[in-house]
Amino acid sequence: MARLPRLTVPGYPHHVIQRGNNRQTIFAGTGDYEAFLGLLGDNAVRFGVALHAYVLMGNHFHLLATPEAADSLPALMQAVGRRYVRWFNDAQGRTGTLWEGRYKSTLIQTERYLLACMAYIDLNPVRAGMVAEPSDYPWSSHVHYTGLRHDRLVTPHPLYWSLGNTPFAREAAYAELVRQGITAQQQDELTRSALKGWALGEADFVANLQKATPRRVSQAAAGRPARKTFPH
């Protein structure tokens, strides 16, 4: 069975996951992280992608981004992926593939999942036992949203601005949101939806989204399709 194309619709936030092949290391040192972020920032501007949140882990990364056009996100990922592989292979004296196949992604319902997805991304290093607090990890957008460092890569989503009327109020509210964390169900939904490629949101959201794209946005119910009946 042919695989479905990625679900990419302009104007919606998309959660992206890319892993190293066989879970191998894709960032071996500070220079690698910096090179990747440089490529990400330059190409996000070039292809019209607003990057809302990110985290770079040792063997994978997450992005939360809104593309301007249908081909914006694929073009960004292709450009960054190819150029970074050349960088990493040259730096490490290696050849061959670096990524575990195609990147995984899907779009999410803004009001219900965007802030949860940002917290999910920020908390990755904590869940992995790498740091005690997300603010201790240097390779994520968390420090930008909590006012600890300005990050030119980040374009805050309008929903973030609604957290407060002043920068301090927004930063404090966001820090508290991350401190409270997300539920196990939210974590599972965010991971599974991106890996499977199905839209994440309430039933009405998914139904309306289906009208905007010919690509199927949700998993079909299990079992055979109902057989049509005809009047005698």
GIRAQUI-V455781 format. One record per residue. RES is the residue in three letters. SS is DSSP state (helix for helix, strand for strand, loop for the rest). Layout:
res=RES ss=SS
res=RES ss=SS
This chain:
res=MET ss=loop
res=ALA ss=loop
res=ARG ss=loop
res=LEU ss=loop
res=PRO ss=loop
res=ARG ss=loop
res=LEU ss=loop
res=THR ss=loop
res=VAL ss=loop
res=PRO ss=loop
res=GLY ss=loop
res=TYR ss=loop
res=PRO ss=strand
res=HIS ss=strand
res=HIS ss=strand
res=VAL ss=strand
res=ILE ss=strand
res=GLN ss=strand
res=ARG ss=strand
res=GLY ss=strand
res=ASN ss=helix
res=ASN ss=helix
res=ARG ss=helix
res=GLN ss=loop
res=THR ss=loop
res=ILE ss=loop
res=PHE ss=loop
res=ALA ss=loop
res=GLY ss=loop
res=THR ss=helix
res=GLY ss=helix
res=ASP ss=helix
res=TYR ss=helix
res=GLU ss=helix
res=ALA ss=helix
res=PHE ss=helix
res=LEU ss=helix
res=GLY ss=helix
res=LEU ss=helix
res=LEU ss=helix
res=GLY ss=helix
res=ASP ss=helix
res=ASN ss=helix
res=ALA ss=helix
res=VAL ss=helix
res=ARG ss=helix
res=PHE ss=helix
res=GLY ss=loop
res=VAL ss=strand
res=ALA ss=strand
res=LEU ss=strand
res=HIS ss=strand
res=ALA ss=strand
res=TYR ss=strand
res=VAL ss=strand
res=LEU ss=strand
res=MET ss=loop
res=GLY ss=loop
res=ASN ss=loop
res=HIS ss=strand
res=PHE ss=strand
res=HIS ss=strand
res=LEU ss=strand
res=LEU ss=strand
res=ALA ss=strand
res=THR ss=strand
res=PRO ss=strand
res=GLU ss=loop
res=ALA ss=loop
res=ALA ss=loop
res=ASP ss=loop
res=SER ss=helix
res=LEU ss=helix
res=PRO ss=helix
res=ALA ss=helix
res=LEU ss=helix
res=MET ss=helix
res=GLN ss=helix
res=ALA ss=helix
res=VAL ss=helix
res=GLY ss=helix
res=ARG ss=helix
res=ARG ss=helix
res=TYR ss=helix
res=VAL ss=helix
res=ARG ss=helix
res=TRP ss=helix
res=PHE ss=helix
res=ASN ss=helix
res=ASP ss=helix
res=ALA ss=helix
res=GLN ss=helix
res=GLY ss=loop
res=ARG ss=loop
res=THR ss=loop
res=GLY ss=loop
res=THR ss=loop
res=LEU ss=loop
res=TRP ss=strand
res=GLU ss=loop
res=GLY ss=loop
res=ARG ss=loop
res=TYR ss=loop
res=LYS ss=strand
res=SER ss=strand
res=THR ss=strand
res=LEU ss=strand
res=ILE ss=strand
res=GLN ss=loop
res=THR ss=helix
res=GLU ss=helix
res=ARG ss=helix
res=TYR ss=helix
res=LEU ss=helix
res=LEU ss=helix
res=ALA ss=helix
res=CYS ss=helix
res=MET ss=helix
res=ALA ss=helix
res=TYR ss=helix
res=ILE ss=helix
res=ASP ss=helix
res=LEU ss=loop
res=ASN ss=helix
res=PRO ss=helix
res=VAL ss=helix
res=ARG ss=helix
res=ALA ss=loop
res=GLY ss=loop
res=MET ss=loop
res=VAL ss=loop
res=ALA ss=loop
res=GLU ss=loop
res=PRO ss=helix
res=SER ss=helix
res=ASP ss=helix
res=TYR ss=loop
res=PRO ss=loop
res=TRP ss=loop
res=SER ss=strand
res=SER ss=loop
res=HIS ss=helix
res=VAL ss=helix
res=HIS ss=helix
res=TYR ss=helix
res=THR ss=loop
res=GLY ss=loop
res=LEU ss=loop
res=ARG ss=loop
res=HIS ss=loop
res=ASP ss=loop
res=ARG ss=loop
res=LEU ss=loop
res=VAL ss=loop
res=THR ss=loop
res=PRO ss=loop
res=HIS ss=loop
res=PRO ss=helix
res=LEU ss=helix
res=TYR ss=helix
res=TRP ss=helix
res=SER ss=loop
res=LEU ss=loop
res=GLY ss=loop
res=ASN ss=loop
res=THR ss=loop
res=PRO ss=helix
res=PHE ss=helix
res=ALA ss=helix
res=ARG ss=helix
res=GLU ss=helix
res=ALA ss=helix
res=ALA ss=helix
res=TYR ss=helix
res=ALA ss=helix
res=GLU ss=helix
res=LEU ss=helix
res=VAL ss=helix
res=ARG ss=helix
res=GLN ss=helix
res=GLY ss=loop
res=ILE ss=loop
res=THR ss=loop
res=ALA ss=helix
res=GLN ss=helix
res=GLN ss=helix
res=GLN ss=helix
res=ASP ss=helix
res=GLU ss=helix
res=LEU ss=helix
res=THR ss=helix
res=ARG ss=helix
res=SER ss=helix
res=ALA ss=helix
res=LEU ss=helix
res=LYS ss=helix
res=GLY ss=loop
res=TRP ss=loop
res=ALA ss=loop
res=LEU ss=strand
res=GLY ss=loop
res=GLU ss=loop
res=ALA ss=helix
res=ASP ss=helix
res=PHE ss=helix
res=VAL ss=helix
res=ALA ss=helix
res=ASN ss=helix
res=LEU ss=helix
res=GLN ss=helix
res=LYS ss=loop
res=ALA ss=loop
res=THR ss=loop
res=PRO ss=loop
res=ARG ss=loop
res=ARG ss=loop
res=VAL ss=loop
res=SER ss=loop
res=GLN ss=loop
res=ALA ss=loop
res=ALA ss=loop
res=ALA ss=loop
res=GLY ss=loop
res=ARG ss=loop
res=PRO ss=loop
res=ALA ss=loop
res=ARG ss=loop
res=LYS ss=loop
res=THR ss=loop
res=PHE ss=loop
res=PRO ss=loop
res=HIS ss=loop
